Amino acid sequence: MNDHVHVLILRSKYRIEYLVNQLKGAATQALKLKYTPWSRGCWKVFITDTEALTAAVKYIQAYPTRAGLPAQSWDFISSLPV
């Protein structure tokens, strides 16, 4: 998206705030930006069941086309055995 991202992250030993900060830092470096374009904090939802997980995946996959952008596909994304 041009003003936000959707990311689905499996549970980790790290706090979600730490992971988001790492992603923001890596993206800023990859874009070779001097200053971060990211806002502070993040909006997070914790998914606790398979039905909600399936709905979240469908939402994230459908969002670009609903926003008028081409569908997105990335080599580093793998399917979840749901």
Buried (B, 14 or more C-beta within 10 A) or exposed (E): EEEEEEEBEEEEEEEBEEBBBEBBEEBBEEEEEEEEEBEEEBEEEEBEEEEEBEEBBEEBBEBBEEEEEEEEEEEEEEEEEE
